[in-house]
Amino acid sequence: MTGELAGDLAGDLAGQPLRLATYNVEWFNALFDDRGRLMEDGGPSSRYKLSRAEQLGALGIVFAALDADGIVIIEAPDTNGRRSTTRALENFAQAYGLRARKALIGFPSETEQEIAFLYDPDRLSAHHDPQGAPSTSHGSHEAPRFDTTFRYDLDADSISETIRFSKPPLELAITTASGAKLRLIGVHAKSKNPYGAIGREAQIRLSIENRRKQLAQCLWLRQRVEGHLAAQESLVVLGDFNDGPGIDEFEKLFGHSGVEIVLGTTPDPTLRLTDPHAAMALQSRVGVTPTTARFYLAPQKRFFEALLDFVMVSPDLAARQPEWRIWHPFNDPRILQIPELREALLQASDHFPVTIDLPLGSLPPGV
């Protein structure tokens, strides 16, 4: 069935735009053993009331339907002394017959959640290409390499704080089969949730501190973005920012959301990134906005939706009029017509994929 879905939604690849995706897969690591083999059994997955086989089957349907040339996977399986992200993902791709079948990661995470790229080697080549100089342990104010330390004065007290990524962004140099060159940055920014805090005051303090860290990471990202834009490089920044315009009451304390910072707050359009879903949220702080994630809140006994996942592109790519799509099981009419895909999206993760179709056919090599 996965092959049929891919055929229905993608069709012939010849002359098609380059499709890139970002997808946060909840508890992906728990679906593989230490040798990277799929645990397709009746044992419970970490998804509520789902077996590992059911979650894997749902993920197989979703990835096949996406039929993307390259997918940034957020919360990908772990890499450590025993486990391998790339081995697990390539086994997954083989099991479900995906053409995006080659995997890579950048700097390993301090957590069990990696940022990985799963791609079709017939459509593009990719390699980890980190930018910025490594900082000392003291840190650097000038966009250091993402696995080192950044310094920034967040509260204007003339004392700069040190910031690190627990999940360093994945920086890729990509060349398509036609010779077009892109820069790609995969992001999983700091969560603002006050995990572990007990009591309202402690929760507020931790929420503010986590937002400060998330904003600092976005300021660091923005410095890197500005370097690529100054070099006139085609750039895609995508992933889970754990943030969005107007998403919580703490945003007004800092003036901008982290997403706005990465997009660029300058009026100069040549220095701004584009994401139409972020633009919709910015233009309608109250009212209907797109969403990419769906969480169950037990105390309220209801679901909460948020816009957390983005695909941002540089001005030269935005000028090509790419097509963005949130694969939301209830808000996308094309998905509503395919019940199997709708249910798979609900079972596979608490986030929904976001894709962009980039028409790069006439992009000159080296741009």
FIGU-426718 format. One record per residue (C-alpha): residue in one letter; x, y, z; residue number from 1. Coordinates in nm, 3 decimals, always signed. Layout:
BEGIN
ATOM  aa        x        y        z    i
ATOM   A        X        Y        Z  NUM
...
! end
This chain:
BEGIN
ATOM  aa        x        y        z    i
ATOM   M   +0.000   +0.000   +0.000    1
ATOM   T   +0.289   +0.239   +0.070    2
ATOM   G   +0.402   +0.218   -0.292    3
ATOM   E   +0.049   +0.293   -0.416    4
ATOM   L   +0.029   +0.602   -0.194    5
ATOM   A   +0.362   +0.729   -0.320    6
ATOM   G   +0.251   +0.680   -0.677    7
ATOM   D   -0.082   +0.852   -0.619    8
ATOM   L   +0.074   +1.160   -0.462    9
ATOM   A   +0.405   +1.199   -0.642   10
ATOM   G   +0.389   +1.057   -0.990   11
ATOM   D   +0.679   +1.055   -1.231   12
ATOM   L   +0.990   +1.228   -1.091   13
ATOM   A   +1.123   +1.339   -1.427   14
ATOM   G   +1.126   +1.717   -1.437   15
ATOM   Q   +0.965   +1.743   -1.094   16
ATOM   P   +1.069   +2.009   -0.839   17
ATOM   L   +1.306   +1.910   -0.562   18
ATOM   R   +1.095   +1.809   -0.261   19
ATOM   L   +1.247   +1.866   +0.083   20
ATOM   A   +1.072   +1.787   +0.410   21
ATOM   T   +1.108   +1.829   +0.782   22
ATOM   Y   +0.947   +1.574   +1.014   23
ATOM   N   +0.973   +1.538   +1.391   24
ATOM   V   +0.916   +1.169   +1.464   25
ATOM   E   +0.822   +1.114   +1.827   26
ATOM   W   +1.010   +0.828   +1.996   27
ATOM   F   +1.168   +0.707   +1.671   28
ATOM   N   +1.465   +0.573   +1.867   29
ATOM   A   +1.243   +0.331   +2.060   30
ATOM   L   +1.152   +0.142   +1.740   31
ATOM   F   +1.502   -0.002   +1.678   32
ATOM   D   +1.731   -0.236   +1.868   33
ATOM   D   +2.101   -0.167   +1.927   34
ATOM   R   +2.188   -0.317   +1.588   35
ATOM   G   +1.951   -0.083   +1.407   36
ATOM   R   +1.695   -0.353   +1.332   37
ATOM   L   +1.327   -0.260   +1.324   38
ATOM   M   +1.130   -0.396   +1.621   39
ATOM   E   +0.814   -0.473   +1.426   40
ATOM   D   +0.638   -0.657   +1.707   41
ATOM   G   +0.345   -0.628   +1.941   42
ATOM   G   +0.550   -0.466   +2.217   43
ATOM   P   +0.428   -0.122   +2.322   44
ATOM   S   +0.576   +0.177   +2.145   45
ATOM   S   +0.623   +0.500   +2.336   46
ATOM   R   +0.319   +0.637   +2.151   47
ATOM   Y   +0.000   +0.602   +2.355   48
ATOM   K   -0.179   +0.270   +2.300   49
ATOM   L   +0.026   +0.181   +1.990   50
ATOM   S   +0.251   -0.117   +1.934   51
ATOM   R   +0.593   -0.075   +1.778   52
ATOM   A   +0.471   -0.253   +1.467   53
ATOM   E   +0.176   -0.015   +1.438   54
ATOM   Q   +0.390   +0.296   +1.473   55
ATOM   L   +0.648   +0.166   +1.227   56
ATOM   G   +0.376   +0.076   +0.979   57
ATOM   A   +0.225   +0.423   +1.011   58
ATOM   L   +0.567   +0.582   +0.959   59
ATOM   G   +0.623   +0.367   +0.651   60
ATOM   I   +0.298   +0.494   +0.501   61
ATOM   V   +0.381   +0.859   +0.580   62
ATOM   F   +0.737   +0.850   +0.446   63
ATOM   A   +0.624   +0.674   +0.128   64
ATOM   A   +0.345   +0.928   +0.076   65
ATOM   L   +0.585   +1.219   +0.125   66
ATOM   D   +0.806   +1.072   -0.147   67
ATOM   A   +1.059   +1.345   -0.069   68
ATOM   D   +1.404   +1.380   -0.223   69
ATOM   G   +1.543   +1.473   +0.117   70
ATOM   I   +1.392   +1.466   +0.467   71
ATOM   V   +1.535   +1.633   +0.776   72
ATOM   I   +1.429   +1.398   +1.055   73
ATOM   I   +1.403   +1.557   +1.397   74
ATOM   E   +1.431   +1.317   +1.693   75
ATOM   A   +1.596   +1.058   +1.468   76
ATOM   P   +1.729   +0.734   +1.625   77
ATOM   D   +2.028   +0.772   +1.855   78
ATOM   T   +2.398   +0.753   +1.773   79
ATOM   N   +2.633   +0.640   +2.052   80
ATOM   G   +2.891   +0.371   +2.115   81
ATOM   R   +2.633   +0.098   +2.048   82
ATOM   R   +2.371   +0.254   +1.823   83
ATOM   S   +2.388   +0.412   +1.477   84
ATOM   T   +2.138   +0.663   +1.340   85
ATOM   T   +2.234   +0.599   +0.981   86
ATOM   R   +2.213   +0.221   +1.011   87
ATOM   A   +1.867   +0.239   +1.169   88
ATOM   L   +1.730   +0.485   +0.911   89
ATOM   E   +1.872   +0.298   +0.614   90
ATOM   N   +1.721   -0.024   +0.747   91
ATOM   F   +1.389   +0.158   +0.782   92
ATOM   A   +1.409   +0.288   +0.425   93
ATOM   Q   +1.489   -0.058   +0.290   94
ATOM   A   +1.204   -0.219   +0.485   95
ATOM   Y   +0.948   +0.023   +0.339   96
ATOM   G   +1.092   +0.056   -0.009   97
ATOM   L   +1.169   +0.427   +0.014   98
ATOM   R   +1.371   +0.594   -0.259   99
ATOM   A   +1.509   +0.830   +0.009  100
ATOM   R   +1.734   +0.554   +0.135  101
ATOM   K   +2.071   +0.707   +0.230  102
ATOM   A   +2.115   +0.869   +0.571  103
ATOM   L   +2.365   +1.100   +0.735  104
ATOM   I   +2.397   +1.302   +1.053  105
ATOM   G   +2.619   +1.587   +1.168  106
ATOM   F   +2.744   +1.633   +1.523  107
ATOM   P   +2.586   +1.372   +1.755  108
ATOM   S   +2.341   +1.498   +2.013  109
ATOM   E   +2.385   +1.491   +2.391  110
ATOM   T   +2.037   +1.338   +2.401  111
ATOM   E   +1.885   +1.030   +2.238  112
ATOM   Q   +1.741   +1.249   +1.963  113
ATOM   E   +1.955   +1.320   +1.657  114
ATOM   I   +1.900   +1.548   +1.359  115
ATOM   A   +1.940   +1.333   +1.048  116
ATOM   F   +1.894   +1.364   +0.673  117
ATOM   L   +1.743   +1.079   +0.472  118
ATOM   Y   +1.772   +1.134   +0.097  119
ATOM   D   +1.753   +0.988   -0.251  120
ATOM   P   +2.112   +0.955   -0.380  121
ATOM   D   +1.982   +0.942   -0.737  122
ATOM   R   +1.838   +1.293   -0.703  123
ATOM   L   +2.104   +1.466   -0.494  124
ATOM   S   +2.430   +1.432   -0.305  125
ATOM   A   +2.483   +1.570   +0.044  126
ATOM   H   +2.759   +1.595   +0.301  127
ATOM   H   +2.796   +1.740   +0.649  128
ATOM   D   +2.966   +2.077   +0.604  129
ATOM   P   +2.976   +2.266   +0.937  130
ATOM   Q   +3.048   +2.638   +0.922  131
ATOM   G   +3.209   +2.870   +1.176  132
ATOM   A   +3.529   +2.833   +1.373  133
ATOM   P   +3.527   +2.618   +1.688  134
ATOM   S   +3.511   +2.836   +1.998  135
ATOM   T   +3.714   +2.802   +2.313  136
ATOM   S   +3.539   +2.679   +2.627  137
ATOM   H   +3.477   +3.047   +2.706  138
ATOM   G   +3.269   +3.078   +2.389  139
ATOM   S   +3.254   +3.319   +2.096  140
ATOM   H   +3.023   +3.607   +2.000  141
ATOM   E   +3.078   +3.542   +1.627  142
ATOM   A   +2.860   +3.246   +1.526  143
ATOM   P   +3.100   +2.966   +1.622  144
ATOM   R   +3.064   +2.609   +1.502  145
ATOM   F   +2.737   +2.466   +1.627  146
ATOM   D   +2.897   +2.198   +1.846  147
ATOM   T   +3.085   +2.461   +2.049  148
ATOM   T   +2.982   +2.761   +2.265  149
ATOM   F   +2.815   +3.091   +2.178  150
ATOM   R   +2.819   +3.403   +2.397  151
ATOM   Y   +2.543   +3.663   +2.397  152
ATOM   D   +2.415   +3.929   +2.638  153
ATOM   L   +2.047   +3.842   +2.649  154
ATOM   D   +1.932   +4.083   +2.920  155
ATOM   A   +2.146   +4.390   +2.838  156
ATOM   D   +2.331   +4.378   +3.171  157
ATOM   S   +2.673   +4.390   +2.999  158
ATOM   I   +2.734   +4.028   +3.097  159
ATOM   S   +2.716   +3.774   +2.816  160
ATOM   E   +2.584   +3.426   +2.885  161
ATOM   T   +2.721   +3.103   +2.736  162
ATOM   I   +2.487   +2.904   +2.511  163
ATOM   R   +2.522   +2.551   +2.375  164
ATOM   F   +2.301   +2.334   +2.157  165
ATOM   S   +2.208   +1.998   +2.308  166
ATOM   K   +2.117   +1.910   +1.950  167
ATOM   P   +2.365   +2.094   +1.722  168
ATOM   P   +2.202   +2.202   +1.394  169
ATOM   L   +2.281   +1.988   +1.092  170
ATOM   E   +2.461   +2.185   +0.819  171
ATOM   L   +2.467   +2.029   +0.475  172
ATOM   A   +2.608   +2.114   +0.136  173
ATOM   I   +2.372   +1.970   -0.126  174
ATOM   T   +2.417   +1.926   -0.500  175
ATOM   T   +2.122   +1.813   -0.709  176
ATOM   A   +2.151   +1.575   -1.003  177
ATOM   S   +2.126   +1.876   -1.235  178
ATOM   G   +2.417   +2.048   -1.059  179
ATOM   A   +2.227   +2.306   -0.853  180
ATOM   K   +2.386   +2.377   -0.515  181
ATOM   L   +2.206   +2.448   -0.189  182
ATOM   R   +2.295   +2.505   +0.173  183
ATOM   L   +2.065   +2.334   +0.425  184
ATOM   I   +2.045   +2.380   +0.803  185
ATOM   G   +1.834   +2.133   +1.004  186
ATOM   V   +1.721   +2.270   +1.341  187
ATOM   H   +1.582   +2.136   +1.667  188
ATOM   A   +1.577   +2.437   +1.898  189
ATOM   K   +1.551   +2.435   +2.276  190
ATOM   S   +1.211   +2.344   +2.419  191
ATOM   K   +1.048   +2.612   +2.634  192
ATOM   N   +0.840   +2.369   +2.841  193
ATOM   P   +0.918   +2.383   +3.216  194
ATOM   Y   +0.985   +2.010   +3.255  195
ATOM   G   +1.054   +1.913   +3.617  196
ATOM   A   +0.944   +2.242   +3.772  197
ATOM   I   +0.704   +2.208   +4.065  198
ATOM   G   +0.472   +2.494   +4.151  199
ATOM   R   +0.357   +2.794   +3.951  200
ATOM   E   +0.649   +3.022   +4.041  201
ATOM   A   +0.908   +2.758   +3.955  202
ATOM   Q   +0.732   +2.687   +3.628  203
ATOM   I   +0.733   +3.056   +3.533  204
ATOM   R   +1.104   +3.093   +3.618  205
ATOM   L   +1.199   +2.786   +3.418  206
ATOM   S   +0.976   +2.884   +3.124  207
ATOM   I   +1.146   +3.224   +3.105  208
ATOM   E   +1.492   +3.071   +3.135  209
ATOM   N   +1.417   +2.816   +2.864  210
ATOM   R   +1.282   +3.087   +2.634  211
ATOM   R   +1.602   +3.287   +2.688  212
ATOM   K   +1.805   +2.984   +2.582  213
ATOM   Q   +1.579   +2.922   +2.282  214
ATOM   L   +1.612   +3.284   +2.172  215
ATOM   A   +1.990   +3.272   +2.212  216
ATOM   Q   +2.005   +2.964   +1.990  217
ATOM   C   +1.795   +3.148   +1.730  218
ATOM   L   +2.025   +3.452   +1.747  219
ATOM   W   +2.318   +3.218   +1.684  220
ATOM   L   +2.132   +3.065   +1.389  221
ATOM   R   +2.052   +3.410   +1.255  222
ATOM   Q   +2.421   +3.502   +1.250  223
ATOM   R   +2.489   +3.193   +1.040  224
ATOM   V   +2.197   +3.275   +0.808  225
ATOM   E   +2.333   +3.625   +0.753  226
ATOM   G   +2.669   +3.479   +0.654  227
ATOM   H   +2.509   +3.260   +0.388  228
ATOM   L   +2.293   +3.543   +0.257  229
ATOM   A   +2.596   +3.773   +0.237  230
ATOM   A   +2.768   +3.504   +0.031  231
ATOM   Q   +2.459   +3.490   -0.196  232
ATOM   E   +2.410   +3.120   -0.131  233
ATOM   S   +2.078   +2.942   -0.181  234
ATOM   L   +1.968   +2.847   +0.169  235
ATOM   V   +1.698   +2.631   +0.329  236
ATOM   V   +1.654   +2.638   +0.708  237
ATOM   L   +1.405   +2.382   +0.834  238
ATOM   G   +1.308   +2.188   +1.143  239
ATOM   D   +1.135   +2.212   +1.480  240
ATOM   F   +1.187   +2.551   +1.643  241
ATOM   N   +0.973   +2.475   +1.951  242
ATOM   D   +0.840   +2.823   +1.892  243
ATOM   G   +0.624   +3.034   +1.667  244
ATOM   P   +0.489   +3.389   +1.649  245
ATOM   G   +0.250   +3.459   +1.937  246
ATOM   I   +0.278   +3.106   +2.076  247
ATOM   D   +0.307   +3.199   +2.446  248
ATOM   E   +0.272   +3.486   +2.692  249
ATOM   F   +0.648   +3.518   +2.746  250
ATOM   E   +0.718   +3.639   +2.393  251
ATOM   K   +0.630   +3.999   +2.484  252
ATOM   L   +0.910   +3.999   +2.741  253
ATOM   F   +1.166   +3.962   +2.461  254
ATOM   G   +1.008   +4.153   +2.171  255
ATOM   H   +1.023   +3.878   +1.908  256
ATOM   S   +0.978   +3.504   +1.878  257
ATOM   G   +1.282   +3.295   +1.791  258
ATOM   V   +1.124   +3.217   +1.454  259
ATOM   E   +1.100   +3.588   +1.371  260
ATOM   I   +1.466   +3.633   +1.464  261
ATOM   V   +1.581   +3.356   +1.228  262
ATOM   L   +1.358   +3.485   +0.947  263
ATOM   G   +1.508   +3.831   +0.998  264
ATOM   T   +1.359   +4.146   +1.147  265
ATOM   T   +1.536   +4.383   +0.907  266
ATOM   P   +1.321   +4.569   +0.650  267
ATOM   D   +1.576   +4.476   +0.380  268
ATOM   P   +1.409   +4.194   +0.180  269
ATOM   T   +1.746   +4.063   +0.060  270
ATOM   L   +1.830   +3.969   +0.420  271
ATOM   R   +1.505   +3.796   +0.509  272
ATOM   L   +1.403   +3.433   +0.482  273
ATOM   T   +1.054   +3.331   +0.371  274
ATOM   D   +0.807   +3.086   +0.524  275
ATOM   P   +0.441   +3.153   +0.434  276
ATOM   H   +0.306   +2.970   +0.740  277
ATOM   A   +0.512   +3.191   +0.971  278
ATOM   A   +0.392   +3.494   +0.776  279
ATOM   M   +0.029   +3.390   +0.827  280
ATOM   A   +0.084   +3.354   +1.202  281
ATOM   L   +0.252   +3.694   +1.219  282
ATOM   Q   -0.030   +3.862   +1.031  283
ATOM   S   -0.307   +3.709   +1.241  284
ATOM   R   -0.207   +3.691   +1.605  285
ATOM   V   -0.571   +3.620   +1.684  286
ATOM   G   -0.765   +3.386   +1.461  287
ATOM   V   -0.693   +3.093   +1.235  288
ATOM   T   -0.326   +3.001   +1.187  289
ATOM   P   -0.158   +2.691   +1.042  290
ATOM   T   -0.046   +2.418   +1.284  291
ATOM   T   +0.211   +2.141   +1.256  292
ATOM   A   +0.189   +1.961   +1.592  293
ATOM   R   -0.089   +1.811   +1.801  294
ATOM   F   -0.048   +1.729   +2.171  295
ATOM   Y   -0.286   +1.580   +2.425  296
ATOM   L   -0.320   +1.780   +2.748  297
ATOM   A   -0.433   +1.535   +3.015  298
ATOM   P   -0.553   +1.791   +3.275  299
ATOM   Q   -0.780   +1.959   +3.019  300
ATOM   K   -0.869   +1.630   +2.848  301
ATOM   R   -0.828   +1.782   +2.503  302
ATOM   F   -0.579   +1.829   +2.221  303
ATOM   F   -0.369   +2.142   +2.170  304
ATOM   E   -0.224   +2.237   +1.833  305
ATOM   A   +0.074   +2.462   +1.757  306
ATOM   L   +0.286   +2.586   +1.469  307
ATOM   L   +0.636   +2.464   +1.556  308
ATOM   D   +0.785   +2.328   +1.232  309
ATOM   F   +0.905   +2.552   +0.953  310
ATOM   V   +1.076   +2.551   +0.613  311
ATOM   M   +1.246   +2.888   +0.552  312
ATOM   V   +1.416   +2.978   +0.225  313
ATOM   S   +1.648   +3.251   +0.099  314
ATOM   P   +1.514   +3.526   -0.131  315
ATOM   D   +1.646   +3.365   -0.450  316
ATOM   L   +1.458   +3.041   -0.375  317
ATOM   A   +1.144   +3.225   -0.265  318
ATOM   A   +1.145   +3.407   -0.601  319
ATOM   R   +1.100   +3.068   -0.772  320
ATOM   Q   +0.757   +3.040   -0.612  321
ATOM   P   +0.800   +2.706   -0.437  322
ATOM   E   +0.502   +2.525   -0.290  323
ATOM   W   +0.485   +2.468   +0.086  324
ATOM   R   +0.258   +2.206   +0.240  325
ATOM   I   +0.175   +2.100   +0.595  326
ATOM   W   +0.065   +1.737   +0.591  327
ATOM   H   -0.210   +1.790   +0.848  328
ATOM   P   -0.455   +1.498   +0.861  329
ATOM   F   -0.760   +1.720   +0.920  330
ATOM   N   -0.669   +2.046   +0.744  331
ATOM   D   -0.544   +1.914   +0.408  332
ATOM   P   -0.836   +1.806   +0.181  333
ATOM   R   -0.608   +1.579   -0.023  334
ATOM   I   -0.521   +1.381   +0.290  335
ATOM   L   -0.882   +1.364   +0.406  336
ATOM   Q   -0.956   +1.172   +0.088  337
ATOM   I   -0.705   +0.900   +0.186  338
ATOM   P   -0.822   +0.754   +0.521  339
ATOM   E   -0.519   +0.526   +0.552  340
ATOM   L   -0.278   +0.821   +0.525  341
ATOM   R   -0.487   +1.033   +0.763  342
ATOM   E   -0.478   +0.763   +1.031  343
ATOM   A   -0.108   +0.697   +0.972  344
ATOM   L   -0.024   +1.064   +1.031  345
ATOM   L   -0.212   +1.053   +1.362  346
ATOM   Q   -0.040   +0.733   +1.471  347
ATOM   A   +0.314   +0.806   +1.353  348
ATOM   S   +0.401   +1.115   +1.558  349
ATOM   D   +0.272   +1.417   +1.748  350
ATOM   H   +0.412   +1.640   +1.470  351
ATOM   F   +0.310   +1.648   +1.104  352
ATOM   P   +0.558   +1.676   +0.816  353
ATOM   V   +0.612   +2.000   +0.628  354
ATOM   T   +0.731   +1.987   +0.266  355
ATOM   I   +0.853   +2.235   +0.010  356
ATOM   D   +0.864   +2.172   -0.363  357
ATOM   L   +1.149   +2.377   -0.512  358
ATOM   P   +1.155   +2.427   -0.890  359
ATOM   L   +1.531   +2.420   -0.943  360
ATOM   G   +1.548   +2.300   -1.303  361
ATOM   S   +1.697   +2.624   -1.436  362
ATOM   L   +1.904   +2.714   -1.129  363
ATOM   P   +2.262   +2.765   -1.255  364
ATOM   P   +2.521   +2.526   -1.113  365
ATOM   G   +2.714   +2.680   -0.827  366
ATOM   V   +2.442   +2.924   -0.724  367
! end
